[in-house]
Amino acid sequence: MDAFLNGFAVVAQPDTLLYCLIGVLIGMLIGVLPGLGPAATMAILLPIVVSIGDPISGVVMMAGVYYGAQYGGTITSVLLRLPGEASSVVTVFDGFALAKQGKAGTALGIAAIGSFVGATVSIILLSLSAPLVAGWAVDFGPPEYAALALLGVLLVSTIGSGHPIKALIAASIGLLLATVGRDQFSGAERYTFGSLELSQGIDFVVVAMGLFGVSEILHNLEERHGKPHVPATVADIWPSRADLKVAAPAIGRGTGIGFFLGVLPGGGAVMSSLAAYATEKRISKTPEEFGRGSIKGVAAPETANNAAATSSFIPLLTLGIPANASMAMLFAALLVLGITPSPALVDENPDLFWGVVNSMYVGNVILLLLSIPLVGIFVRILRVRPAILAPITALITILGAYTLNNSTFDVFLMIAFGVIGYLMKKGGFEPGPMVLAFVLGAILENNVRRSLIIYDGDPTGFVKDPISGTILAAFVLVAAWPVAKTLLDRRRAPATTTPDRDHAGV
């Protein structure tokens, strides 16, 4: 309790409050601008975080960018039918329909309230559960971390958005890239092709800024080139009591779904919003209203994505496992600042841990207070042409890559990954699994090799250990589930088509 209260004292520092405000504002702005997204923005901001000096302020700002972007994406989803953030895609269905009915203000108000409630409840659950998870995970050794990393890679590939096979291919490439450089155990150089720069390995920041920053700029320019958008008018932002009564159950269910799915690697805000929307439509007595302007169709996904954005901090801060691409950026920021996310973080850096957690309470209040009044300003920003914004963003990205090591090699490498990321998007490959697998690759390899040293080269030790054995059992279940589901669907298909054929024959 003392550490928890001291966390508020840390957040109350003027510098920390200022960076929290800056992070939330940047997050909202990025959420409004379609295409860039929080992961790309956090990648671009990594060099700035290093220059801040205070680790707590830097990480608080990055966290603010993440959960601030969740609501920012709602504005364009409702007003333009153009999701500014991937987790806001579902909001388009009913949010834009409400806007066409002249209820854009109601949709934005419900989204703001749902976002605040979902995030706040999730923060409370995070405060209660994170220390317990960290205390349990203190007993983790190399076998447990190896099994966790392996499960994380698989979950990213199977639960994440996009085609599972393409996600697995992208994750495999990420694991391969993680092996580039000098072997930590033997000192041998791997896949360096005689390059001195590659002997130190590929910098995660360069990969992230290329795959997310540069590729998103190129993709965003192509998608929005020559497409003028006129935002809908906004009035009567505060929803009525009747609207709040309808939205309340959806907000409650969205909070629970978002918190649970946010903890899972690969789940995050996108999957949570999809699951919450599907749940509301399935249990509704009038499912035909969804897609035509349902209040629940806005409240549920917006609550879920903000709850998930908060709960995704649990595996990062307690286990050192990033749950999604944005958490991978925060993971990189902590590493660059000399802090290793692990179960010991709660005890070794309580000011950082509780400062980041408690900053979310303050940040979400700031988000609620600013989201509605700033809608008018964001609508004006939407009128700025991408051809003007793209060069500015590209310049910041290039400068950020160069200042990491004062190396032009990093700049060219970042551009190369940017082109690869752009081509991946064109081919239907999401860069998220590749980046996450790149992060988890080093954790996986190092802990597997340490474990084999402990077990004298006997791989059955992973299964004999109770914790790692349980995690590997979960890995097998997750891997087998898609195959089992496909077989079940094939068996059900003939059963449903047979009566029709018999009827046709009669």
N, C-alpha and C positions, 0 to 999 in steps of 0.2 A: 504493500500500500504506500509506503514511503517513496519508493521508486516511481510509482504511478503518479503521485502528487508532485514529485520533483520534475516529472516530465512536463507538467503544465507550467512550472516555473521556467523551464527551458524554452517552451513555446512563447511565453510571455516576453521574452527578450525582444527588443525592437527590431534587431536585425533578422531574427527568425520569423517574426510576424510579417516583416516586409517581404521576405523571400517566399513565404507562404502565399501572400497576396499576389505577388508577381507570377508564381507558378499557376495559381487558379486562373488568373486573367489570361495567361498564355494558353493554358489548356482550353479555356472557353473559346478563345480566338481560333485555335487550331481545329477545334471541333466544328466551328462554323465553316472553315475553309475546306471544302470537299477534297479528299484525296490524300492529304498529308498524313493525318492521324497522329496519335500520341507517341507511338513507338518511334516513328521517324523523327518527330520533334525532340524527343528525349535523346535520340542518337546525336542529333545536331547540337544539343545543349551540353553534351558530355564535356567538351573542352572548357566550356564556361564554368561548369560545376567545379572542375579542378582548380580554376583560377580564383574561385570564391575564397578558399582558404579554410572556412569553417565547414567541416563535414556535415554537421547537423543541418545547417542552413541549405547546403547544396542538395542533400537528399530530400529535405522537406519541400524544396522547390520542385524537384523532379516528381515527387508524389502528387503535388498539387496539379502539375500538368496532366497527369494520368486521370485523376478522377474529375478534374475540371473539364476535360475533353468529352467525358461521357454526356454531360448536359449540353455542351456546345453543339454536338452533332444533332441534337434534337431540333434545334432551331431551323436548320436547313431542311431536315426531314419533313417538318410540318409546313414550312412556308414555301419550299421549292420542290418538294418531292425528290430531294437530292440529299441522301445521307452523308453528313460530313464525317462520320465515324462509322466503322463497320458494325458496331453494336447498335447503331440507330437505324439499321436497315429495316427492321421489323416495324419500327414506329412509323415508317412511311405509309404503311397500309391504311391505318385509321387516322393518323395525324393529318395527312394531306387531305383526306376525305372530310375531316372536320373543318379544315381551313377553307375548302370549297363551299362549305355550308355557312361560312362567316363566323366559325367558332375557333379560329386559330389561337386567339387569346386563351380560351378555355383549355385547349390541348396543351399549350405551353405552361399554363398554370398548374394543371394536373401533373405534367411531367416534372415540374420543379418540386412540387410537394412530394410526389412519389420518390424522386431522386434523393431528397433530403431524408425522408423517413427510412428508406432502404439503406442508405449509406450510414445513417446514425445508428440504427439497430445493429448493422453489421460491424460497426466500430466497437460497440459495446461487447458484442460476442467475441470480436478479435481480442479486446483487452482481457477478457476472462479466459479465453481458450489458449491464446498464444503462449503464455508462460507455462501452462500445463503441458502443451505439446513439446515445448523446448526442454522442460524437465524430463519428459519421457525419452526424448531423443538424445539426451546427454550420453546414454548408454550405447549410442550408435558408434560403430567402428567402420573400418574399410569395407567389410562384406555388406553391411547394411546400406552404406552410401552407394556402393556399386549397384546393388539391387534397386535402390530408389532411382538412381540415374537411368538405369535400363528401363524401368517402368515409366519414368517421365518421358523418355524418347518415344516409347510406344504409345502412350496416351496422347502426346502431341500429334502423332500421326493418325490416330484413329478417332479421337474426339474432336480435333480441330476442324475448321471449315475447309471445304474443298474435297476433291476426290482422294480417298484413302491411299490408293496406290501412288498417286502423284506426291502425296504428303510423305509417304515412306521413302520415295526416291529422293525427295528434297532433304529429308532427315539423314539419309545415308550419305549424301554429298557433304552435309554439315559435319557428320562424324569423321569423314575422310579429311576434310579441311583442318579438323582439330589435331590431326597427327602431324601436320606440317611443322618443321622446325627441329630443334635438338631434343633428343630423347632425354628425359630427366633421369632415367635410371642408368643408361649406358653411355650417354653423351654422344651417341651416333646421330648424324644428320639424316633427316627423312624428307624426301620430296622437296628439297631446296633447289635442285638443279644448279648447284654451284653458286647460288645467290647469297651474299653475305646478309642482306636484309631479311631474307626468308629464314635464315638459320635461327633467328630469334622467335620464329613463329609468326603467324598472322595475327595482327592486333584485332581484338574483338570490336573495338570502336570503329575501325576502318571498315570491317565487314558490315557492321550495323548501319553506319552512315551511308554506305554504298547501296546495300540491299533495300533499305527503307527510305533514306533521304533522297539520293540521286534518282533511284528507280521511280519513286513516287512523284517526283517533280516531272520526269519525262512522261509517265503515264497520265498524270493529271493534266498536263498540257495537251496531250492527244485527246483525252476524253472531253475536255471543256472548250476546246478550240472552236470558235465560231458559234457557240451555243449561248445566246443571251438568255438570262433568267430574270424574271420580274417577280420579286417576293410578294406574297399575299399581305394584305393589310392586317394589323394586329390591334384588337380592341377588347375591352372587358377581360383583362388577363386573370383576375382572381375568379376561380370557379365558384359556382353556386353550391348551396348545401346539398341539393339533390345530386349534383355531379359528384361531390365528395362522398356521399353515401353510396353511390354506385361504385366508385373507384376504391373505396376502403378495403373490401375483401381482396380485390386484385392486388392491391399494394401489399397486404399481409402475405399473400401466397408468393408474390414476386420476391419479397425479402427473403423468405426461406429458401426458395429455389436458387436465387442468386448467391446467397451465402454458401450453400453447399457446393454448387458447381464451380464457384470461384476458387475454391480450395484445390480442386483437381487440376493437375497439369494438363494444359491443352483446353480446359473448359473456358474459364474467363467470361468476360462480359458478353461476347458474341453468342456463345452457346447458351448462356443464362437467359438472354433476351428471347432467343428462339424458343427455349423450353417453357418459359413463363407464358409467352403468347399462345403456344400450342396447348398448354394446360388450360388456360382460360377459355379458349375456343371449344375444347373438348368437354368441359364441365358445364358450359353455358346452356341454358334452356333455349336460347335464341342464337345459335351459332351463325345464322345468316347475316346478323348485324355486323360481324367482324369483316373488315375491309370496306365498310360503307360509312364509317364514322363512329365506332364504338369507343366510349370512354375507357372501358377496360382494356381495349387493344392498345391504348397509349400508356395507361397506368402500369400494367403488368411488366412489359419489357423495360420501361424506363426505370422502374424500381429495381428490377432484377439486375440490370447491367451496372447500376451504381453499387448495389450490395456486393456483386461479384468483384467489382474493381477494388473494394476494400478487403474482402476476405482473401483475395489472391496474394496479399502481403503475408499471410500466415506461413505457407511453405517456404517463402523466400527468407523471412526473418528468423524462422525457427529451424529450418532444415537446410537452408542454402540452396534450395531448388526453385528456380523461377518457373511460375505457373503459366506464363504467356510471354509474348514478345516484349511487351512493355515492362514486365517484371525483369526480363533479361537485360533491358537497358539500365534499370535500377541496380541490378546485380553488378553490371559493369561499372557503374558509378561508384558503388561501394568498394569494389576491388581497386579501382584507380585511386581512391582516397585512402587505400591501405587498410581497409576493413573487410574481413572475411565473414560473410553471412554464415552462421552456424548455430547449433543449439546453445553454444556458450555466449552468444551475443547479448542475451538478456542479462547475464551476470557480469560480463567483461565490459560492455558498453551500455549500461542502463540508461544514461542520458540520451544516447542516440536512439536506442530502441523505443523508449517511452516518449521521447521528443517527437519522433516520426509518427507514432501511433496517436498521440494526443493532438498533434497538429491537424489530424484529420477532423477532429471535432470542430476546431476553429475554422478550418478550411471549408467545411460543408456549410457552416453558418454564413461565412463570407459568400460562398457560392449561391446560397438561397437569397441573400440580400442583394446581390449584384445581378443575378440572372435575369430578373424581370426588367429592372430599369435600363439595362444595357441592350435590350433587344433591338431598339431603334438604331443604335450605333452599329450593331452587327449586321442589320439589314443593309445599311449603307456600305459596309465593307464588302458585302456580297456583290456589289455592283462593280468592284474593281476587277479589271481584266486579269486573267491568269498570266498573260504575256508580261505584265508588269511585276507581279508577285514572284514568278518563277526565277528570274535572274537574281533578285535580291536573296532568295532562299539558297540558290546555287552558290552564290558568293560566300554566304555565311558557312555553308557546308564545306567548301574548299578550304577556307581559312581555318575552320575547326580541325580538319584532317591534317593540315600542314603543321599546326601548332602543337600537335600531340608529341611529335619527335623532331620537329623542324626538318622534315624529310619530304622531298618531292615524290619519292617512291610511294609513300603512303597515299599521296593525292592521286597518282595514277592507278594505284591498286584500288582505291575507293571508286574511281570512275569505272574501272573494269567490273567491279562488283555491281555498280549501278546499272551498267548495260546488261549484265547477267540477270539482275533482278527484274529489269524491264522485260527482257525476253521470257523470263519465267512467268510473269503476269500475262503476257501475250499467249503463252502456251497453257495457261490454266494452272500453273504451279504457284502456290503461296510461298513467299520467302520466310514466313514465320517458323515453320518446322525446321528449315535449314539453319536459321539463326539459333533457335533453341537447342537443336542437336549439336551445333558448334560449341555452345556454352557447356552443355552436359557431357560432351565428348571427352574433354580433359578430366572431368570428375570421374567419368566411367572408367577410362583407361587406367588412370593412376590408382584408383581404389581396387580395381580388379587385380592389378599386378601386386599391390601391397597385400591383398588378401591371399593370393597364391603363394606369396613368400611366407605368410603366417601359416598356411595350410600345407607347407612343403610341397607345393605343386599339385595338391589333390583338389580338383574342382568340386567334388562332392561335399566339400566343407560348406559351400554356400547353402546347400539344401539342408545339411545337418544343423546349421545354426538356426535357432527358432525364429528370430526376427527376420533375417534375410530369407529364410525358407518361406515364411508367410508372404513376404513381399513378392518373391518369385512365383508363388502360387497365384497371387493376384495378377501377375504378369501373364501367366498361362491362360487364366480365365479371360482377361481382356483380349489377348491375341486370338483365342478360340471363339469368342463371341460373334464376330462378323461371319465366320464360316458357319457356325451353328444357326445363326439367324437366316442366312441364305438358304440353308437346307430346309429349315422350317417353312420359309416362304414358298419354296418349291413344292413342298408336300401339301400346303394349304391351297395352292393354286388349282390343282386338279379337282380337289374336293368342292371348290366353289363353281367350277365350270361344268362338272358332270350333270347337275340337274338341268342346266340350260340346254345341254345337248340332248338329254332325254326328252325334254319338253318339245324341242325342235323336231325330234324324230316322230313324236306322237302327232 
